[in-house]
Amino acid sequence: MAYWLVKSEPDVYAFDRLVKEKTVVWDGVRNFSARNNLRAMKKGDLVFFYHSNIGKEIVGVAKVVKEGYPEPKANDWTAVQLAPVKALKKPVTLAAVKADKKLADLPLVKLSRLSVAPVSDTHWKYILALGETKL
């Protein structure tokens, strides 16, 4: 299993909406690196859901329920389907991530504009602990 992070502006698509709708097609990604990350996702992989611009915090965990496939509206791009797993008990803010030396090489910090990024096993477990969340 691999771990990932996806970003969404909460006023566009919030984690609470994913919980309510139970699944979402994650599409509209127009960055080649992020697209390649979508293509690398496998069914069952876990994903941190990050609210960008407003809040700037990791708020929940989702899972990949359908692996990468061509976007219906743009075949050169890739979509995956996500379903919610659990909200973090305590959101992990971008400020807390940036202040923590253990997370200095997390793509959220190093590649801050990347909307879909891998997360290492070590970082995954550490962020869950910061969020006071067990899966």
Buried (B, 14 or more C-beta within 10 A) or exposed (E): EBBBBBBBEBEEBBBEEBBEEEEBEBBBBEBEBBBEBBBBBEEEBBBBBBBBEEBBBBBBBBBBBBBBBEBEEEEEBBBBBBBBBBBBEBBBBBEBBBEBEEBEEBBBEEEEEBBBBBBEEEBBEBBBEBBEBEE
